[in-house]
Amino acid sequence: MREHRHGAAARKEVESTPELLVALAHLVDRTGERIRLQRARVELALALQRDMLPAELPQIAGMQLAARYQPSQDGLDVGGDWYDAFPMADGTVGITIGDVQGHDVEAAAAMGQIRIGLRALASTTTDPGELLRYENDLLLSTGGTLFATCCFIRFDPLTGGMDLARAGHVPMVWAHAGGAHGVADDSCGPPLGVLPGTRYPVTHRWVPYPGTLVLLTDGVVEGPACPIGVGLGEVDRLVRAGHDRDPEELASAVIQVADLTGHNDDAAVLVVHYDGLPGRRADR
């Protein structure tokens, strides 16, 4: 009787094996489909990101610009970091960098919308505070849930005048031939897309000496292995020592700070070298 029961159990197990294999095959198919969809989503986000970042930076008399972008160390994450520079209607130059919260197609698409929006709004005003205020209202009007940090600079290479506004963004790092340098932790408003009717303070500076401004996103200076103050200190050291360096070389050096932080975010750097006012170019 016991042998009969064992035999019946064995036959039942054999009979159930094909069903188990079919179930496993379906599970493998579903997992494969999810992987394919995720891969397609990442590829789409990467394509969006490539297309929505400027193909090249403008050539502007008295200035040299260079940028670097480093994607997230997690290959499934695609962020919304951006940078841009463009001539404005009043003869000044608009310089901007920012970071959309999130790592997916929506973040990449929002990044493109904000960058293009800033260019469009610059035809109505060149004041950095007003530009961020209008962009904030525009982002809120879309009804989305994403927010973004941003820094916008209006720079006049003819006078050395600079106006800067920030929306929750990492401060700029700078140094010039007059010997001064530092982290420009100026007044800052909240990120874009958070509070309606926000007004963003503007800091006014005068930059007569040859020097360099470095704008960056938090992925460069902050990570599990590095508090943001330490990361900014390292960038300050690099900019202080290399303010007269070729901007392409300095941008490459600054983006490497991200490798020291253990970051899992994407990272962007925009280096702006300014030749200085004619009467000050020899003051080194």
N, C-alpha and C positions, 0 to 999 in steps of 0.2 A: 504494500500500500504506500509506504514511504517512497519507494523508488518510483511509483506511478506519479506521486505528487511532485517529486523532483523533476521528472520528465515533462510533466505538464507545464511547470514553471519555466523550464528551459525553452519549451516550444513557444510559450507566450512571449518570452524575452526575445527570441529570434523573430517572431512575428511582429513585435513592436519596433525592432531595429530600423526597418525602412521608414516608418513614420518619424522616428527620431532624426534620421538622416535628412528627410524632407524638411522638417522643422529647422534643423541646423542650416540647411541650404537657404531657406527663406531668410533666416537671421543674417547670414553672410551677405545675401543680396541687399537687404535693407541697410546694413552697415556700409557696404560699398557705395550704395546710392547716396547716403548721407555724406560720406567722404567726398564723392564726386561733386555734390552740391556745394559743400564747404569750399572745395578747391576752386570751383567756378566763381563763388562769391568773393574769395580772396583775389583771384585774378581780375575780376571786374573792378574791385576796389583799387587794386594797383594800377589798372589802366586809367581809372578816373583820376587817381592821384597824379600820375604822370602827365595827363592831359591838362589838368587844372593848375599845375605849377607852371611858372613862366619858363618857356623854352630857353630863354637867355635873358640876362640882365642888361639894362640899357647902357649905352656909352654916353657919359656925361662929362663935359669939360671940367677939369679940376677934381674929378672924383674917380675912384676905381672900386668896383664892387665884386664880391665873390660869395658864393653860397655853397653849402653842403647839406645833404639830407641823408640820414641813416635810419632805415626802417627798424621796427621793433625786433628784438631778438627772438620773439615768439613768432614763427613764420605764419601763424594763423591770424595774427593781429595786423591790421592796417590802420594807421592813425590818420588824424586830420591836421597835422602840422603844415603850415604854409609860410612862404615869404614872398615879397614882391617889392619892386621899386619902379617908379614911373615918373616922367615929367608931368607937372601940373600946370593948369592954365595960367597961373601968375608967374611962371618962370622958375618956381621952386621945384624941389624933388620930393615926392612922397615915398617914404620907406616904411615898410610894415612887415611884421612877423606875427604869427598867432598859432593857436592850438585848439582844435575842436575836441570837446570831451567825447570819448568813445573810440572804438576801434572796429569799424565795419564800413559797409558801403555807404550807410547814411552819413557817417562822419566825413568820409572822403567827399561826398556830394555837398555836404554843408560847407566844407572848407572852400570848395570852388565857388559856391554862392556868395560867401562872405568876401572872398578876395575880389571877385568881379563886382560885388556890391560897393566895395570901398572905391574902386576905380570909377564907377558910375557916379557915386555921390561926390567924388572929388571935382566933378564938373559944376557942382552947385556951391561948394564951399571948400576952402583949403585949410580951415582951422581944424587941427587934430581932435580937439574936444567935441566939436560939432559933428565931425565925421563919425566918431565912435557913438555919439548919441543917436544919430540917424541910423547907423548900422544896428544898434541895439533895438531900436523901435522896429526896424525892418525885420530883424530876426524873430522878435516876439510876434509880429503880425502874421507870420507863417503858421503859427500854432504848433510848432515842433517842440520837442522836449530837450533838445541838445543846447548846450551853451558853449561859449568859446572865450578864451583869453586872447588879448591882442595888445600890441604896442604899435603906435603910429607916430612917425616923425615927419615933420615938414622942415626940410633943410634948404637953406638958400646959400649956394656956393659963392655968390657974389659978395655977400656981406658976412658970412660965417654965422648967421643967425639960425637957431634951431628951436623949434617948438615940439614938445613931446607930450603925448597922452597915453595912459595905460589903462586897460580894462582887465584887472586881475592877473597881469602877465609878469613874467620874470623880468627884473630890472636889466637895463643895458649896462655893458661894461665898456670903459673908454680909457684912452690915454693919448697924450699929445706931446709934441716936441718941447713944449714949455716946461715939462717935467711933472705935470699933474696927471693923475690917473684915479680910477676908482670904479665903484659899483653905483650907478645912478638910481638909488632907491628913492625916487621922487614920489609925489602924491599919486595915488592910484584909486580908480573906481572899481566897482564890481565887474565880474565877467559879463560879456555880451549875452543877452538872452535870459537874464535873471530878473531884473527889476525894471518895470516900465518907467519912462520919464527920467531915467538916470542922466545926470550931467557929469561929465568927466573933466577933472582939473587938468590944466595945461601948464607945463613947466617951460620957461623960456631960458635958453642958454645962448652964449656967444662963444664961437669956436674959431678964433683967429689963427691959431697955430696949426701946422701940419699934424695930423693925428688919425686915429682910428676909432670907430665905433663898432661894437660887436653886439648884435642882437641875437638872441637864442631862445630856444624853448626849454621847458623844464627837464625834458629827457636828456639834455646834455649835462646838467649839473646836479641832478637829484636821482637817487636810487637806493636800493636796500643797503648798499655798502657805503653810502655817502650822503650826509645831510646837505641840504641846498647851500648853506653857508660855506661849507668846505668846497663844494663844487665851484661856486662863484669865486671863491678865493683863488682856486687854481686857474680859472679863466683870467682873472685879474692879473695874475703873475705872468701868464703867457702874453696878454695884451700889452702889459707894461714893458716887457722885454722885447716885444716884436711889433710895436706900433708903426715902425717904419719898414716893416717887412712886406714882401709881396702879398697882397690880400689872399691870393689863392693858397699860398703856403700857410698863412695864418689860419685861414678857414679850416684847412686840413688838420692843423695842430689842435684847434679848439674842439672840433668834432670828436677827436680821440679822447677827450675828457669823459665822454659818455661810456667808454669802455672801462673806466676806472670806477664808475658808480654802481656797476651791476644792474644797470637800468633794464626794464622790460618794456619801455615806452619807445616810440620813435623820437628822433632828435633832429633839429634843424638849426643851422647857423647862417647868419647873414653878416658879412664883414663889409664895412664901408670905410675906405681910406679917403681922407680929404687933404688936398695939397696945401691948404692954408691960404690966407690972404697974401697978396704979392709982397707987402712990406714986412711980413712976418715969416716968410719961408726960410730966411737965413737964421732965425732965432732958434737954434737947436741946442 
